[in-house]
Amino acid sequence: MENNEILEGNKLIAEFMGLKKQGFGANEHFTDNGNRIVATSNGLQYHTSWDWIMPVVEKIEDDGYIVYIKQEICYIRNKTNSIKNLVYMCHYPKITAVFMVVVEFIKWYNENKDNGK
């Protein structure tokens, strides 16, 4: 993965998790409910930390989707299979597969959320 892909993926996840982007460029950061600074864009760690990515997985599951993680395979689907399964297999660490499929899911979700699941 390119650094830009990681940065943009982290930003997408942060917004999905309800964090608000503040500032621009080098001053860009994310806040939680407008009260505290969570991280600069470069400090987001969804791609390297299970402590950061697992709440995202849980939110996706709470919305009725199934997240399957095993070895370097991760996929997301809903219970009725009405969405295209998002699958990512890679020869990288497991967290990389999870990060990449979560990013693809959020892109799909953002495009389809107004049309129903």
C-alpha positions in Angstrom: 0.0 0.0 0.0 1.1 3.5 -0.8 1.4 6.1 2.0 -1.3 8.2 0.3 -3.7 5.2 0.3 -3.0 4.6 4.0 -3.6 8.3 4.8 -6.8 8.5 2.8 -8.1 5.2 4.2 -7.4 6.4 7.7 -9.3 9.6 7.1 -12.2 7.8 5.6 -12.4 5.5 8.6 -12.1 8.4 11.1 -15.1 10.1 9.4 -17.1 6.9 9.4 -16.5 6.6 13.1 -17.9 10.1 13.6 -14.7 12.0 14.1 -14.8 15.5 12.6 -12.0 16.8 10.4 -10.7 20.2 11.4 -8.1 22.4 9.7 -6.2 21.9 6.5 -2.8 20.6 5.3 -0.2 20.3 8.1 -2.8 21.6 10.6 -5.4 19.0 9.8 -6.6 16.9 12.7 -9.7 15.1 13.9 -11.8 15.8 16.9 -14.3 13.8 18.9 -17.5 15.7 19.4 -15.6 18.9 18.9 -14.0 18.7 22.3 -10.6 17.0 22.1 -8.1 16.5 19.4 -7.9 12.8 18.5 -5.1 12.8 16.1 -3.4 14.5 13.2 -4.2 12.9 9.9 -0.7 11.3 10.0 -1.3 10.1 13.5 -4.4 8.0 12.7 -3.5 4.3 13.3 -6.4 2.2 11.9 -3.9 0.5 9.6 -1.5 -0.6 12.4 -3.4 -0.9 15.6 -6.0 -3.5 16.6 -7.1 -1.1 19.3 -8.1 1.4 16.6 -9.5 -1.0 13.9 -11.6 -3.3 16.1 -14.2 -0.7 17.2 -14.7 0.0 13.4 -15.3 -3.8 12.8 -17.7 -3.7 15.8 -19.6 -0.7 14.3 -19.9 -2.5 11.0 -21.2 -5.6 12.7 -23.7 -3.5 14.8 -25.1 -2.3 11.5 -26.0 -5.9 10.6 -23.0 -6.9 8.5 -20.8 -10.0 9.1 -17.1 -9.4 9.2 -15.0 -12.6 8.8 -11.3 -12.5 9.7 -9.0 -15.5 9.4 -5.3 -15.4 8.7 -4.7 -13.0 5.9 -8.3 -13.1 4.7 -11.0 -10.7 5.6 -14.5 -10.3 4.1 -17.7 -8.4 4.9 -21.2 -9.3 3.8 -24.7 -8.8 5.1 -26.9 -11.5 6.3 -29.0 -11.6 3.2 -26.1 -11.4 0.7 -27.8 -8.5 -1.0 -24.5 -6.6 -1.2 -21.5 -7.7 -3.1 -19.1 -9.5 -0.7 -16.1 -7.4 -0.1 -13.1 -9.8 0.2 -9.5 -9.0 0.6 -6.7 -11.6 0.7 -3.1 -10.5 1.0 0.3 -11.7 1.9 0.7 -9.0 4.4 -0.1 -8.9 8.1 -3.8 -9.8 9.0 -4.4 -6.2 10.1 -3.6 -5.0 6.5 -6.3 -7.2 5.1 -8.8 -6.0 7.6 -7.9 -2.3 7.0 -8.2 -2.7 3.3 -11.6 -4.4 3.3 -12.9 -2.0 5.9 -11.9 1.0 3.6 -13.6 -0.7 0.6 -16.7 -1.4 2.7 -16.9 2.3 3.8 -16.6 3.5 0.2 -19.4 1.1 -0.8 -21.5 2.1 2.3 -21.1 5.8 1.6 -22.2 5.3 -2.0 -25.2 3.2 -1.0 -26.4 4.3 2.4 -29.2 6.5 1.0 -30.4 3.6 -1.2 -30.8 1.2 1.7 -28.6 -1.8 2.5 
